[in-house]
């Protein structure tokens, strides 16, 4: 046997030649190549991949990975004013204590025979979210807000049997890209302009684009730019008058203060639970939610799992399990509404812990705390020469646009100077919008102290030559 083929890789399962040979024999094939027989030769890569040699020593591998990780700059070590979809909020210790329990941490998807309270925990999460959102039905979390928004729009398409969706152009640009990618096979995605002075939806442009072919309108409140959309009811009324649905994306941590989307006509609400007790990781932690009224036309279009409570065969006993399981891709496979794979259920359990700990009064107090601190930050930053904040004449929650266009520095230069003082500045909005060239998106949460905000202002003043 060729020595290279006989090599047993320590991190690739079943690479022992004898084990591989036994597996091939059991399934009735002579070689691995036979398993790829259906793939045309023209699609097969024949060359050698440009990969470094494997690190077979566990110590060498660990050292290599630690050197890579050492390059990271953490928001726990640097003062951060970054937001834009993943925010630094306080995570109570109990959230990590519960989601590290083995019955939750290791329960992948599973069925009742291996459920150790996970179904009930997710039912409680759904119930708490439904109360916060003022709806009846909430799904088990999907991947993230991008997935939730995209699926909400696909639901609108199936419910209305229409093929166009209108999306506010103030949506997170990364999310808009994901939405366009996900919806393109069945939906035309058309953007609606915002009012340049207020940052809210331009109702005249919306009116011009509404038609009998529009399945719905999607906007976010607060928007990616931090603007609170006060025209929500007007937008919902306009789309409803044309037979479409109102779909609204929301940061749930704002709902201790702000009216939930269902209160201004939203048919489908979606968003991300990252702000509810989840740490900031590289790529997460994120979990998308979808919420609606308890109507069959909505419930039967959810592709993701829903857990409910019902009586069991034992008198007086109740159990938790799937609702309308046969509408999912798990139940009907290729005939499913959409294919749904791995969920973010662990984060749903974590968010449930967070909401149960905070309660209605806690969420309201937290909302006021964030609002007050962000207002203080805007007031202090507006005193800097040449700086306009907020950029838009509207109410804001925790994020706001800072306009540096009348200063001698670019956002890139400013962020570099801030980083030298161990501060992460705001997102450079000029990267995706000419209108917002030399503007940055800043975020203030309950994690920021008055001293933190004052430090930002002092460093910016020095940087700008004030």
N, C-alpha and C positions, 0 to 999 in steps of 0.2 A: 504493500500500500504506500502511496505517495506520502512523504513525511509531512508536507504542508497540509494535506487533507486529514492527516492523522492528528494534527494539533488539536488539543482540547482547550478551548477558551474558557477561562474561569467564570466569565460573566454571560456566556451564551448557553442556555439550557439545552440539554440533549446533544451536546457536541462530542460526546464520547463515541468513537467509531462503532463500538459494539452496540451501544444503545440506539444509535441512529440506524444501524443495519436492521436491528430487531423491529424498530418502528416501521421501516419501509416494508419489511416482510409482512408485518401484520396488516398493513393496508393494501398489500398486493402490488407494489411497484418496485422497479429495479433501482431507480435512482431519484435524487431530488429533482433533476431536470424534468422528469415525467410529470411532476406536479404542476409545472409551468407550461405544459404542452399546448394549452389553449391560447397562450399569448403569442401573437405573430412575431416572427423573427425580426421584422422591421422595427418593432417596439422594444426589443431587448438591447440592453447596454452591453457591448462586447469588450469595452476597454477595461482599464484598471482605474478604480476610483482614487482620486488624489487625497488619500487619508494618511495621517501619521501612523507610525507603528503603534500597536496596542501596548498599553501599560499593564502588564500582567501581574506586577507586584502590587498588592493591596496598599502597601505603604506609599509607593510611587504615585499611584492613582489618587490617594487621599491628599498627598502633598500638592499634586498638580491642581486638584479641584480647589483646595484651600487658597492657593495662590491666585486663582481666578476670582474667587469670592472676596478676597482681600481688596480687590479693586473697587468694590461697591462703596457707595457713599450713602449712608443710611439717614432717613429722616429722624431717627432717634438721636443721632449725633449732630446733625445739621438742623438749623431752624428752617422749616419749610413752609412756603406759601403757595405750593403747587396744589392744584385740584384738577378740574376738567374731567371728572368721571371716576376718579379714585382718590378718596380724601382721607386725611389723617384725623380720625376721631378716636376718642378714648374707648378702649376695650376693657370692660370690667373683668377681673380675674376669673369670675365664675363662668364666663363664656368659654374660656380656654379649658377650664376644669371639666366642663360638661362635654365639649366636643372632642376631648381627648379620651373619653371613656371608651373602652374597647367595643362595647355593643353598638356604638354609633360610628366610631372611627373606622372600624373594619367592615361594617355592613355595606356592601357595594350597592347592589340593586335589590336582589333577594325577593323572597316570598314569605308568607306567614310562618312557614316551618322554621325559619331561622331569624324571625323577627323578635327582638328583645326590647320592645318598647319603642322602636323607631317609628312604626306607623302612627302610634298615638302622639309621639313627639311632633311629627310632621302635621298631624291633624291640629294640634294645639298651635303650631306656627301659623297654619292657614287661618285659623280662627282669629288669632291676634292681629295678623295682617289685614284680615277682612274688617275688623273693628277700626283699625287705623285708617283704612282706605274707604270705609263706609260702603262696603259692597258685601255680597253674599258668598262669592266664589273666588278662591285664590289657588293657583296651582303650586305643585311642588317645584322649587326653583330649578330653572334651566341654566344654561351656561352663564349668561351675563345679560346686561341690558340690550346689547346688540341683538342677541338671539330673541329676547323677549319682544322687543319692538318689531323685529322682522316677522315673527310668528303672529303678533297681534294684527299686523297688516295683512298677512295671508289669511287670517281668520276673517277679517273684514271682506276680503275678496270672495271667500267662499260663501259668506252669509248674504252678500248683496249680489253675487254673480256679476260683478263689474271688474274692469281691468286696469283702472288707474288709481293711484294713491297720491295725494298732495302732501308734501312734507315741508315744514317751515325750514328756511335756509339757516336758521340759528341753531339747528341740531348739531351736536358734536360731529365734526367732520369725519372722524374715524367711524363713528356709528353710522353716519349717512352712507359711507362707502360700503359697510357691511350690509346695510339695508338694501342698497341697490344691487349688490351681488346676490343676496338671498331671494329677492323678489323678482328679479329680471325675467325669469322664465314665464311668469304668469301676470306680472304687474308692471305697468309703466310708472316710474317714479318721477314726479314733477315737483320741483321746488317752488315754494311761495316766498316772495320777498318779505323782508322786514322793513319797518319804518326806520329810516336812518337816524332820526332824532331820538326815538324812544326804545328802539331795539325790539319792539313788539311786532306781531304779525301785521302786515299791510293788508287791511281788510278790503281795500279796493282791488288789489292784485288777487286776493283770494276769491272775491266775487267774480272776477273775470275768468278765473280758471275752473270754477265749479261747473259741473255738467252732469247729465244723466249717466255718464260713464264713470264717475268718480265713486270709488268704493268707500273712501273715507279721507279724513284730514288728520295728519299726525303732527303734533307740536309738543314741546317739553316745557314744563313749568315747575320750578324756575328753568330757564333755558340754559344752554351751555355757557352763555355769556353772563349768567347770573341774574338776568332780568326776570322779574315776576310778571307773568302775562295776565293782566287784569281784564283782558277781553275774552277770557275763556268761554263765557256763556254766549257771547256774540258769535264766536267761531263755531261753537256747537250748534247754535240755532241755524246758522247759514248752511252748514253741511247737512243738517237734518232736513231742511227745507228742500234739498235736492235728493233726498232718499239715501244719503250716505251715513257713515258712522263717524263719531268723534273718538279719536284715539289719542290718549295723552300719556306722555312719559313724565315720571315724577321721582324726585329724590325723597324717599319716605321720611327721612329725618326732619324734613321741613313741615310735616303734617301735624306737628304739635302746635303749630301756629296757623298755617295756611289751610284754606278750605280744600279738601280732597277733590280730585278731578270729577268724581261722581256728583259733587255738589254744583258743578257748572256744566252738566250735560254730557260728560264723557261716557261712552258706551263700553270702551275697553281701556283699562289703565294698565300701564306697565312701568318697569323701572328696574333698579338694582338695589339689593339689600346690603351692599358693601358698607354703607354708613351705619348699619345696625349691628355693631359689635364684631366687625370683621377687620383684621389687620390689613395693612398695605403690604402686598408681596409683589414680587416681579411677575406680573401677569395676573394678579388677583389680590386678595380673595374676592371673587365676584359671584353673584347669583341673581339671575333675572327672574322677575315675577310678572305674572299676568293676572288681571282681576276683572270680573264682570258681575252683572246681575245674575241671579239664579233663574235663567231662562233657558229652555232647551236649545234654542237656536245658537246661544253662546256656548253653553256647556258641551254640546256635542261637537263643537269645532276646536276644542282644546286638544292639541296633540300630546300634551304632557300629562303626567299622572296627577290624579286628584284623590285624596283620601277622605273618606267619610266614616260616620259611626252608625252602627245598626245592631239590631238584636241578633243574638246567636241562638243555637239550638237549645241552649241551657236557659230555662226560665229565669227572667230577671237579670240576665247577663248581657253585656254589650261588647262589641268588638270593633276593630278599626280595619278598614281595607279599601281597595280601589273602587272608585265610582265610575260606572260606564266603561269598564276596562276594554270592551270590544271596539271602542272608537280609536284606540291607540295603535301605533305600529307594532307594539308588543302583542296585541290581540289579533290583528288582521294583516300584519306584515305589509306587503306591497300595496294593500288597499287602504292603509292608514292615511290620515289627513296629511301628516308630514312624518318623516322618520325622526324619532327622538331616541337618542342613545343615553349616554351617561348624564346624570343630573347633578346638580350642586346641592343635593339633599342635606349634606352635613352642614352647609352654611345656612340652610333653612332652619335646622335645629338650633344653630347658634343664634340666629336672629330672633328665634322664638324665646330663647333664654333672655336675650337683651330686652325685648319688649315686655316680657313678664316682670323683669327686674325694674324697668323704668316706670311702667304704668302710665295712664293718661296725664297725670300731673307732672310726672318726671319728663315726659316728652314735651309738654308745654314749656316747662322751665328751661329745658335744654334749648328749645327753639328760640326763646327770648334771649338766652345767653349768647347764642351764636349771632343773632340779629344785632344785638347791642355791640358786640365786639367788632363785627364787620362794619357797622356804622361808624364806630370810633376810628377804625383804620382808614376808612374813606375820608373822614373829616381831617385827620392828621396828614394824610398824603396829599390832600388838595391844597395844603398850605405851601407845598414845595413849588418853587418857581418853574413855570412852564409845564407843570403836570396838571392834567385834567382828569378828575376822578369823581364820580363814575363817568365813563365815556357816554353812557346813554342816560337820558333823563327819564328814569323810571325807578321803581322800588326794586331793591335787591335783597337776596337772602344771605348767603355766605360767600358768594363769588361776585366779582365785579371787574370791569375792564378799566385798566389804567392807561391813559393816553400820554405817551412820552414824545409825541411828534413835535412839540414846541420846545424840546430840550436839545442840547448839543450832543446827546448820546443816543445810540441805538439800543434796542432791547437786548440784543446780543452782548453789547459792551456792558450794559447795566448788569445783566445776569452774571457775567464773568466777574465783575467787581464784587457783586454780592457773594458769589461763591468763595472768593478769597477771604471773606469774613464769615464763612461757614453758614451761608444763607442760600436757600434755594429760592430764586425769584419766580415770577409768574411765567406761564406759557406764552411763547411768542406767537401772537395771533396773525402777524403779517405773513407767516409761512403759508397760510391757506386763504387769506383774504386781503386784497389790495386796499379795501376800505379801512381795514384795521392795521394797516402798516405802521410799525413802530408802536403798537399797543400790546399790552400783556394782560393775561387773565390771572388775577390774584384770588386766593382763597383764604378765608379766616374761619376757624372753627373754635369749639370750646377748649381746644388744646393750646391755643395761643393766649398768653398773658398780656397784660398792658405793657410790661417791660419788653416782651417780644416785639410787639407792634412798634413801640417807641424805638427799639434798636433798628428795626427795618427803616423807619423814617430817618433816623440819624445817619445810617450808612448810605441811604439813597441821596440824602442832602449833600453829603461829602462827595459822592460819586458825580453828582450833577453840578458840583461847583457852587452849591448854595451856602 
